[in-house]
Amino acid sequence: MKKNILLIGGSSGIGLAVVKQMHNTHNIFVASRTKDNLVSLDINHIQFDTTKESLNLDLLPDELHGFVYCPGSINLKPFKMLASEKFEEEMHLNFFALIKVFKAIVSRLTANSSVIFFSTVAVQKGMPFHTSVAAAKGAIEGFGKALAAEYATKFRVNIIAPSLVDTPLAKRLLNNDKKKETNAMRHPMQRIGTPDDIANMVVFLLSDNSSWMTGQVIAVDGGTSTLNVN
């Protein structure tokens, strides 16, 4: 039996990499604003803006075996240059919109379903100019662990915490060779992550091979969170 997997987001970056790896072997449902990169793939697309709309549950199956929330942000500025409204916007996109969608679909998760959220290396490793994104993703880590404890006998919840990944979201940070080289050298492995680096972990966590894992914050970050080689 093919598993039913719902991705919120999934039309670009890490989400798209996940879809490309799984669409031939799973029933994939992608709820996103655009579908240009998905038209050639065997998936079910739902037009959806997580910050403005409610998810149409009539377009989903009665049972979900996996749920992945992909929307995120990279808003790196000094704290003094961030208006309070920017913190609210990041919390809404990263956290409150996640809560709204998850409440809508949680009853459809089956025994040992796998739920995956995204954090950032900047939550556990303090980094300048990351106050707003670290605050929003920190909320996800706390929520994810509490949720994993509450539903430990029903479904699994894990959080992936990447470092910088070469996606459209990071385009401003990687839009020339000098920026790419500088950012690569900040990582012990001296390279930037690829969407597939993170998608590989998502696919593993959605599979039965990770059936005894829950409540984990998993760093996929080129060693950035734990190693200092400079």
LUMNU-742689 format. One line per 4 residues: number of its first residue (from 1); their letters; for each residue x negated, y, z of N, C-alpha, C. Coordinates in Angstrom, 3 decimals. Each point is the difference from the previous one (the first is absolute). Example, Ala and Ser with C-alpha at 12.3 -4.5 7.8 and 13.67 -1.06 7.14 Angstrom:
// residues 2
1 = as = -13.190/-5.690/7.800/0.890/1.190/0.000/-0.900/1.200/0.000 | 0.350/1.050/-0.720/-0.820/1.190/0.060/0.770/1.090/0.730
// end
This chain:
// residues 230
1 = mkkn = -0.827/-1.195/0.000/0.827/1.195/0.000/-0.868/1.254/0.000 | 0.307/0.917/-0.900/-0.734/1.258/-0.023/0.433/0.879/1.170 | -0.981/0.640/0.642/0.311/0.932/1.071/0.487/1.328/-0.568 | 0.921/0.639/0.728/0.465/1.337/-0.344/-0.821/1.027/0.767
5 = illi = -0.690/0.866/-0.724/-0.881/1.001/0.602/0.480/1.390/-0.397 | 0.194/0.871/0.981/0.391/1.385/-0.246/-1.153/0.936/0.300 | -0.365/0.807/-0.987/-0.989/1.055/0.183/0.681/1.345/-0.124 | -0.210/0.843/0.984/0.405/1.398/-0.104/-1.208/0.739/-0.547
9 = ggss = 0.133/0.646/-1.154/-1.164/0.395/-0.771/-0.441/-1.228/-0.787 | -1.016/0.124/-0.777/-0.435/-1.162/-0.766/-0.143/0.273/-1.472 | 0.158/1.258/-0.380/-0.128/0.362/-1.409/-1.393/0.517/-0.349 | -0.886/0.095/0.998/-1.372/0.440/-0.254/-0.881/-0.459/1.150
13 = gigl = -1.299/0.154/-0.182/-0.949/-0.247/1.077/0.046/-1.403/0.574 | -0.064/-0.083/1.326/-0.044/-1.284/0.691/1.276/-0.802/-0.251 | 1.140/0.652/0.072/1.258/-0.692/-0.216/0.065/-0.647/-1.367 | -0.437/0.717/-1.016/0.007/-0.548/-1.358/-0.947/-1.186/-0.107
17 = avvk = -1.146/0.078/0.669/-0.944/-1.119/-0.006/0.628/-1.239/0.630 | 0.778/0.196/1.066/0.709/-1.120/0.631/1.006/-0.610/-0.967 | 0.774/0.857/-0.644/1.020/-0.466/-0.943/-0.647/-0.802/-1.126 | -1.099/0.477/-0.538/-0.667/-0.692/-1.095/-0.492/-1.379/0.428
21 = qmhn = -0.431/-0.120/1.244/-0.487/-1.290/0.481/1.134/-0.990/0.280 | 1.200/0.509/0.309/1.044/-0.877/0.524/1.218/-0.183/-0.899 | 0.140/0.797/-1.042/1.283/0.010/-0.715/0.298/-1.308/-0.717 | -1.023/-0.786/-0.327/0.245/-1.264/-0.688/0.416/-1.128/0.933
25 = thni = -0.262/0.157/1.279/0.244/-1.092/0.951/1.027/0.343/1.071 | 0.492/1.227/0.020/0.963/0.439/1.011/1.100/0.814/-0.667 | 1.122/0.117/0.674/1.049/0.936/-0.412/-0.318/1.355/0.623 | -0.487/0.904/-0.800/-0.479/1.291/0.492/1.059/1.073/-0.235
29 = fvas = 0.305/0.736/1.055/0.892/1.151/-0.060/-0.827/1.232/0.368 | -0.033/0.969/-0.911/-0.744/1.230/0.235/0.973/1.165/0.040 | 0.037/0.700/1.117/0.826/1.199/0.141/-0.929/1.210/-0.047 | 0.068/0.763/-1.080/-0.925/1.115/-0.189/0.633/1.066/-0.875
33 = rtkd = -0.641/1.156/-0.036/0.517/1.116/-0.794/-0.206/-0.213/-1.494 | -1.088/-0.667/-0.377/-0.310/-0.203/-1.414/-0.225/-1.482/-0.277 | 0.113/-0.371/-1.271/-0.219/-1.395/-0.370/-0.840/-0.147/-1.270 | -0.648/1.078/-0.435/-0.760/-0.019/-1.252/-1.020/-1.132/-0.043
37 = nlvs = -0.701/-0.243/1.113/-1.038/-1.021/0.028/0.548/-1.401/0.230 | 1.326/-0.100/0.162/0.610/-1.281/0.349/0.789/-0.634/-1.135 | 0.194/0.726/-1.086/0.936/-0.454/-1.032/-0.416/-1.319/-0.635 | -1.287/-0.289/-0.041/-0.466/-1.239/-0.636/-0.079/-1.167/0.983
41 = ldin = 0.357/0.240/1.251/-0.127/-1.030/1.030/1.365/-0.583/0.336 | -0.004/-1.252/0.401/1.240/-0.704/0.331/0.397/0.309/1.442 | 0.614/1.178/0.193/0.404/0.431/1.336/1.381/0.632/-0.073 | 0.576/0.224/1.163/1.283/0.700/0.119/-0.281/1.403/0.540
45 = hiqf = 0.326/1.013/-0.786/-0.281/1.370/0.441/1.255/0.681/0.515 | -0.159/0.708/1.112/1.083/0.781/0.597/-0.449/1.451/0.055 | 0.737/0.881/-0.646/-0.331/1.421/0.041/0.212/0.521/1.412 | -1.060/0.567/0.606/0.105/0.336/1.421/-1.070/1.001/0.398
49 = dttk = 0.410/1.065/0.664/-0.919/0.966/0.618/0.154/-0.136/1.501 | -1.000/-0.569/0.638/0.112/-0.336/1.418/0.177/1.220/0.890 | -0.408/1.186/-0.454/0.118/1.195/0.829/1.365/0.664/-0.104 | 0.815/-0.433/-1.010/1.258/0.708/-0.245/1.225/-0.901/-0.049
53 = esln = -0.176/-1.276/-0.269/1.131/-0.864/-0.308/0.095/-1.182/0.954 | 1.159/-0.608/0.016/0.199/-1.257/0.710/-0.125/-1.136/-1.013 | -0.612/-1.085/0.419/-0.220/-1.131/-0.888/1.321/-0.710/-0.299 | 0.244/-0.288/-1.266/1.211/-0.707/-0.414/-0.172/-1.487/0.291
57 = ldll = 0.569/-0.464/1.082/-0.178/-1.382/0.432/0.705/-0.984/-0.918 | 0.953/0.466/-0.780/0.705/-0.884/-0.930/-0.929/-0.533/-1.088 | -1.136/0.648/-0.190/-0.942/-0.414/-1.035/-1.064/-0.961/0.534 | 0.126/-0.383/1.259/-0.974/-0.895/0.633/0.626/-1.360/0.284
61 = pdel = -0.824/-1.047/0.070/0.518/-1.319/0.381/0.373/-0.034/1.479 | 0.774/-0.987/0.391/0.425/-0.122/1.397/-1.158/-0.351/0.924 | -1.035/-0.649/-0.550/-1.163/-0.387/0.801/-1.264/0.614/-0.574 | -0.825/0.546/0.891/-1.306/0.532/-0.381/-1.075/-0.763/0.772
65 = hgfv = -1.027/-0.415/-0.721/-1.087/-0.749/0.625/-1.233/0.869/0.225 | 0.026/1.193/-0.555/-1.115/0.917/0.187/0.430/1.429/-0.230 | -0.603/0.920/0.761/0.311/1.427/-0.117/-1.308/0.770/0.109 | -0.249/0.894/-0.960/-1.216/0.811/-0.001/0.387/1.458/-0.211
69 = ycpg = -0.427/0.874/0.911/0.298/1.437/-0.128/-1.278/0.696/-0.458 | 0.012/0.474/-1.249/-1.208/0.552/-0.620/-0.163/1.519/0.063 | 1.071/0.812/0.055/-0.189/1.451/-0.071/-0.962/0.522/1.070 | -0.819/0.956/-0.406/-0.963/0.590/0.924/-0.469/1.339/-0.514
73 = sinl = -0.972/0.563/0.698/-0.489/1.330/-0.356/-1.465/0.129/0.373 | -0.686/0.895/-0.696/-1.375/0.357/0.358/-0.065/1.518/-0.016 | 0.209/0.599/1.139/0.042/1.455/0.102/-1.127/0.429/0.943 | -1.208/0.143/-0.539/-1.183/0.245/0.820/-0.330/1.488/0.039
77 = kpfk = 0.295/0.605/1.135/-0.284/1.418/0.201/-0.376/0.237/1.457 | -0.752/1.087/0.270/-0.263/0.343/1.405/1.306/0.240/0.743 | 0.024/-0.362/1.263/1.213/0.134/0.800/0.561/1.421/-0.046 | -0.874/1.005/0.066/0.472/1.385/0.034/0.679/0.420/-1.297
81 = mlas = -0.204/-0.769/-1.072/0.615/0.328/-1.279/1.279/-0.799/-0.256 | 0.388/-0.843/0.937/1.193/-0.825/-0.158/1.164/0.599/0.782 | 1.021/0.403/-0.713/1.207/0.491/0.660/0.713/-1.162/0.679 | 0.756/0.307/1.022/0.747/-1.041/0.709/0.916/-0.765/-0.943
85 = ekfe = 0.521/0.702/-1.006/0.894/-0.650/-0.958/-0.703/-1.124/-0.766 | -1.314/0.139/-0.224/-0.744/-1.041/-0.706/-0.053/-1.287/0.818 | -0.142/0.143/1.323/0.032/-1.171/0.862/1.369/-0.675/-0.071 | 1.047/0.810/-0.019/1.347/-0.546/-0.088/0.215/-0.719/-1.333
89 = eemh = -0.505/0.582/-1.087/0.134/-0.630/-1.316/-0.705/-1.350/-0.038 | -1.209/-0.056/0.560/-0.749/-1.261/-0.016/0.662/-1.049/0.883 | 0.523/0.427/1.145/0.709/-0.944/0.854/1.252/-0.518/-0.692 | 0.674/0.852/-0.726/1.230/-0.415/-0.694/-0.309/-1.038/-1.071
93 = lnff = -0.987/0.277/-0.851/-0.341/-0.917/-1.083/-0.555/-1.313/0.528 | -0.958/0.084/0.899/-0.714/-1.192/0.453/0.774/-0.817/1.025 | 0.732/0.678/0.880/0.569/-0.709/1.147/1.528/0.007/0.046 | 0.618/1.167/0.022/1.453/0.040/0.168/0.741/-0.611/-1.192
97 = alik = -0.519/0.205/-1.213/0.619/-0.640/-1.167/-0.165/-1.511/0.073 | -1.140/-0.447/0.507/-0.213/-1.437/0.203/1.044/-0.554/0.962 | 0.227/0.693/1.109/0.969/-0.453/1.004/1.390/-0.129/-0.620 | 0.387/0.996/-0.782/1.329/-0.006/-0.601/0.184/-1.201/-0.927
101 = vfka = -0.990/-0.256/-0.856/0.091/-1.126/-0.926/-0.035/-1.320/0.760 | -0.893/-0.091/0.976/-0.152/-1.274/0.701/1.259/-0.356/0.787 | 0.628/0.979/0.608/1.260/-0.264/0.698/1.052/-0.549/-0.949 | -0.032/0.475/-1.242/0.997/-0.431/-0.981/-0.194/-1.444/-0.435
105 = ivsr = -1.259/-0.469/-0.021/-0.257/-1.334/-0.570/-0.365/-1.051/1.041 | -0.189/0.389/1.254/-0.554/-0.940/0.982/0.866/-1.244/0.166 | 1.301/0.129/-0.129/0.878/-1.157/0.181/-0.148/-1.020/-1.126 | -0.645/0.391/-1.098/-0.179/-0.921/-1.129/-1.303/-0.790/0.091
109 = ltan = -0.861/0.338/0.932/-1.250/-0.734/0.157/0.282/-1.388/0.553 | -0.656/-0.989/-0.566/0.216/-1.381/0.408/-1.067/-0.428/1.003 | 0.139/-1.202/0.528/-0.985/-0.532/0.952/-1.386/-0.024/-0.654 | -0.958/0.585/0.724/-1.399/0.087/-0.443/-0.192/0.875/-1.237
113 = ssvi = 0.944/0.906/-0.253/-0.255/1.023/-1.008/-1.216/0.816/0.409 | -0.620/0.625/-0.982/-1.197/0.792/0.259/0.256/1.468/-0.325 | -0.273/0.866/0.974/0.173/1.444/-0.142/-1.378/0.649/0.028 | -0.246/0.901/-0.943/-1.316/0.640/-0.100/0.156/1.512/-0.096
117 = ffst = -0.703/0.695/0.883/-0.069/1.457/-0.021/-1.443/0.404/-0.278 | -0.198/1.280/-0.334/-1.348/0.516/-0.258/-0.357/1.108/0.978 | -1.195/-0.105/0.543/-0.567/1.041/0.842/-1.205/0.587/-0.739 | -1.005/0.443/0.735/-1.232/0.527/-0.571/-1.124/-0.210/1.001
121 = vavq = -1.196/-0.129/-0.511/-1.178/-0.135/0.858/-0.132/1.186/0.951 | 0.575/1.146/-0.375/-0.147/1.215/0.797/0.765/-0.035/1.318 | 0.886/-0.975/0.196/0.699/-0.103/1.285/-0.952/-0.502/1.082 | -0.754/-1.037/-0.302/-0.903/-0.589/0.987/-1.357/0.695/0.039
125 = kgmp = -0.394/0.623/-1.099/-1.278/0.694/-0.079/0.264/1.470/-0.273 | -0.182/0.835/1.002/0.306/1.415/-0.161/-0.783/0.628/-1.135 | 0.711/0.666/-0.880/-0.623/0.653/-1.156/0.507/1.422/-0.113 | -0.873/0.960/-0.267/0.459/1.381/-0.157/0.930/0.135/-1.190
129 = fhts = 0.926/0.953/0.112/0.952/0.349/-1.065/1.076/-1.064/-0.221 | 0.108/-0.968/0.896/0.991/-1.072/-0.146/1.123/0.092/1.046 | 0.180/1.147/0.644/0.938/0.048/1.126/1.419/-0.377/-0.378 | 0.489/0.509/-1.130/1.408/-0.252/-0.334/0.221/-1.433/-0.459
133 = vaaa = -0.871/-0.519/-0.859/0.191/-1.367/-0.481/-0.279/-1.015/1.100 | -0.997/0.272/0.854/-0.300/-0.925/1.095/1.147/-0.041/1.004 | 0.638/1.145/0.232/1.144/0.027/0.913/1.150/-0.841/-0.548 | 0.294/0.156/-1.286/1.107/-0.739/-0.613/-0.288/-1.494/-0.045
137 = kgai = -1.199/-0.360/-0.401/-0.354/-1.416/-0.085/-0.175/-0.616/1.392 | -0.417/0.811/0.963/-0.079/-0.497/1.372/1.370/-0.397/0.524 | 1.021/0.754/-0.396/1.372/-0.365/0.371/0.372/-1.353/-0.589 | -0.440/-0.252/-1.222/0.294/-1.283/-0.643/-0.682/-1.140/0.735
141 = egfg = -1.240/0.201/0.420/-0.696/-1.064/0.728/0.715/-0.335/1.307 | 0.380/1.027/0.750/0.702/-0.248/1.254/1.338/-0.666/-0.220 | 0.741/0.485/-0.973/1.300/-0.587/-0.327/-0.157/-1.448/-0.452 | -0.953/-0.248/-0.890/-0.197/-1.337/-0.542/-0.330/-1.021/1.063
145 = kala = -0.857/0.368/0.946/-0.358/-0.938/1.074/1.192/-0.274/0.913 | 0.739/1.046/0.347/1.175/-0.181/0.855/1.049/-0.849/-0.708 | 0.186/0.246/-1.294/0.965/-0.769/-0.778/-0.429/-1.466/-0.080 | -1.293/-0.231/-0.198/-0.511/-1.369/-0.071/0.258/-0.749/1.294
149 = aeya = -0.149/0.678/1.137/0.248/-0.636/1.292/1.480/-0.315/0.182 | 0.842/0.945/-0.390/1.436/-0.154/0.197/0.593/-1.117/-0.856 | -0.562/-0.186/-1.193/0.553/-0.979/-0.940/-0.966/-1.156/-0.265 | -0.866/-0.295/0.945/-1.072/-0.972/-0.231/0.508/-1.380/-0.398
153 = tkfr = 1.174/-0.372/0.466/0.536/-1.322/-0.351/0.865/0.032/-1.250 | 0.159/1.173/-0.588/0.898/0.134/-1.155/-0.749/0.328/-1.287 | -0.862/1.031/0.028/-0.798/0.316/-1.180/-1.319/0.613/0.444 | -0.930/0.069/-0.938/-1.347/0.482/0.288/-0.175/1.443/-0.479
157 = vnii = -0.786/0.771/0.745/-0.290/1.385/-0.379/-1.500/0.227/0.116 | -0.616/0.427/-1.084/-1.421/0.341/0.019/-0.219/1.330/-0.713 | -1.082/0.666/0.367/-0.321/1.316/-0.547/-1.378/-0.060/-0.631 | -0.114/0.510/-1.208/-1.295/0.087/-0.675/-0.510/1.435/0.106
161 = apsl = -1.257/0.137/0.405/-0.608/1.325/0.169/-1.171/0.149/-0.969 | 0.239/0.539/-1.188/-1.082/0.162/-0.976/-0.822/1.259/0.264 | -1.159/0.048/-0.629/-0.720/1.250/-0.179/0.371/0.538/-1.381 | -0.807/0.846/-0.560/0.324/0.651/-1.272/0.081/-1.025/-1.135
165 = vdtp = 1.109/0.035/-0.725/0.244/-0.920/-1.109/0.245/0.817/-1.268 | -0.523/-0.472/-1.112/0.107/0.718/-1.269/1.395/-0.177/-0.596 | 0.916/0.843/0.429/1.388/-0.018/-0.449/0.396/1.411/-0.446 | 1.139/0.148/-0.682/0.459/1.348/-0.362/0.148/0.919/1.207
169 = lakr = 0.340/-0.561/1.157/0.150/0.808/1.201/-1.316/0.664/0.410 | -1.116/-0.662/-0.315/-1.318/0.513/0.381/-0.685/0.757/-1.129 | 0.749/0.318/-1.047/-0.597/0.593/-1.192/-0.785/1.266/0.301 | 0.535/0.841/0.883/-0.676/1.271/0.300/-1.362/-0.223/0.645
173 = llnn = -0.159/-1.097/0.709/-1.260/-0.302/0.681/-0.998/-0.713/-0.900 | 0.473/-0.476/-1.157/-0.843/-0.841/-0.856/0.053/0.441/-1.457 | 0.186/1.305/-0.232/0.234/0.455/-1.365/-1.262/0.358/-0.779 | -1.183/-0.317/0.540/-1.228/0.099/-0.786/-1.031/-0.969/0.577
177 = dkkk = -1.052/-0.233/-0.759/-0.990/-1.014/0.391/-0.712/0.364/1.294 | -0.231/1.276/0.234/-0.701/0.411/1.226/0.847/-0.329/1.228 | 1.288/0.289/-0.060/0.883/-0.314/1.127/0.065/-1.507/0.228 | 0.059/-0.762/-1.084/0.058/-1.448/0.132/-1.263/-0.527/0.669
181 = etna = -1.139/0.503/-0.426/-1.270/-0.458/0.580/-0.105/0.382/1.471 | 0.371/1.236/0.325/-0.077/0.462/1.387/0.899/-0.819/0.908 | 1.221/-0.241/-0.442/0.938/-0.774/0.814/-0.414/-1.464/0.093 | -0.570/-0.538/-1.057/-0.471/-1.384/0.047/-1.102/-0.155/1.039
185 = mrhp = -0.903/0.959/0.067/-1.144/-0.093/0.913/0.408/0.152/1.460 | 1.228/0.461/0.267/0.489/0.094/1.375/0.396/-1.365/0.554 | 0.070/-0.992/-0.860/0.397/-1.340/0.405/-1.232/-0.898/0.109 | -0.080/-0.838/1.021/-1.147/-0.900/0.116/-0.245/-0.840/-1.248
189 = mqri = 1.054/-0.399/-0.693/-0.167/-0.795/-1.217/-0.266/0.858/-1.233 | -0.013/1.321/0.206/-0.368/0.976/-1.023/0.845/-0.117/-1.272 | 1.275/-0.260/0.206/0.945/0.100/-1.096/1.377/0.356/0.545 | 0.819/0.546/-0.866/1.378/0.351/0.328/0.872/-1.234/-0.217
193 = gtpd = 1.053/-0.126/0.764/0.905/-1.126/-0.161/0.786/0.076/-1.299 | 0.391/-1.159/-0.493/0.867/-0.078/-1.169/1.394/-0.412/0.454 | 1.034/0.284/-0.796/1.339/-0.461/0.364/0.058/-1.503/0.255 | -0.739/-0.785/-0.780/0.023/-1.444/0.200/-0.646/-0.423/1.315
197 = dian = -0.982/0.782/0.494/-0.573/-0.316/1.311/1.088/-0.048/1.059 | 0.918/0.942/-0.061/1.069/0.059/0.999/1.122/-0.958/-0.371 | 0.319/-0.084/-1.281/1.071/-0.903/-0.448/-0.311/-1.447/0.366 | -1.278/-0.380/-0.048/-0.374/-1.366/0.373/0.422/-0.313/1.430
201 = mvvf = -0.144/0.969/0.888/0.409/-0.212/1.390/1.518/-0.029/0.120 | 0.678/0.842/-0.742/1.463/-0.007/0.012/0.524/-1.365/-0.440 | -0.527/-0.511/-1.088/0.438/-1.301/-0.518/-0.243/-1.095/1.037 | -1.143/0.049/0.665/-0.300/-0.985/1.043/1.004/0.095/1.142
205 = llsd = 0.290/1.221/0.449/0.922/0.169/1.123/1.430/-0.376/-0.360 | 0.358/0.111/-1.265/1.336/-0.405/-0.432/0.114/-1.520/-0.153 | -1.135/-0.671/-0.058/0.001/-1.439/-0.240/0.100/-0.785/1.304 | 0.300/-1.289/-0.127/0.051/-0.883/1.168/-1.383/-0.254/0.581
209 = nssw = -1.057/0.362/-0.727/-1.357/-0.169/0.524/-0.274/0.890/1.204 | 0.827/1.019/0.200/-0.166/0.903/1.150/1.111/-0.196/1.024 | 0.599/-1.187/0.026/1.215/-0.228/0.789/-0.207/0.094/1.511 | -1.259/0.026/0.466/-0.245/0.137/1.445/-0.636/1.350/0.319
213 = mtgq = 0.281/0.985/-0.824/-0.527/1.356/0.201/1.145/0.979/0.145 | 0.000/0.738/1.094/0.962/1.095/0.165/-0.556/1.008/0.986 | 0.454/1.238/-0.118/-0.426/1.058/0.901/-1.421/0.475/-0.216 | -0.564/-0.271/-1.169/-1.395/0.341/-0.259/-0.137/1.283/-0.815
217 = viav = -1.022/0.782/0.330/-0.424/1.119/-0.839/-1.288/-0.452/-0.671 | 0.073/-0.215/-1.300/-1.086/-0.631/-0.734/-0.738/1.050/-0.821 | -1.273/0.188/0.297/-0.816/0.975/-0.716/-0.517/-0.606/-1.291 | 0.335/0.622/-1.110/-0.568/-0.359/-1.302/-0.645/1.290/-0.497
221 = dggt = -1.232/0.219/0.406/-0.571/1.346/-0.096/-1.494/0.042/-0.332 | -0.540/-1.083/-0.548/-1.425/0.017/-0.348/-0.911/0.114/1.198 | 0.510/-0.345/1.187/-0.812/0.053/1.211/0.023/1.329/0.725 | 0.765/0.960/-0.511/-0.042/1.360/0.549/0.397/0.067/1.468
225 = stln = 0.983/-0.793/0.416/0.508/0.118/1.367/-0.925/-0.589/1.040 | -0.901/-0.888/-0.393/-0.802/-0.733/1.000/-1.503/0.101/-0.190 | -0.465/0.448/-1.137/-1.429/0.000/-0.293/-0.537/1.417/-0.178 | -1.216/0.207/0.488/-0.695/1.266/-0.201/-1.388/-0.322/-0.554
229 = vn = -0.182/0.199/-1.293/-1.273/-0.367/-0.629/-0.808/1.223/-0.432 | 0.478/1.197/0.378/-0.707/1.215/-0.386/-1.063/0.384/1.030
// end
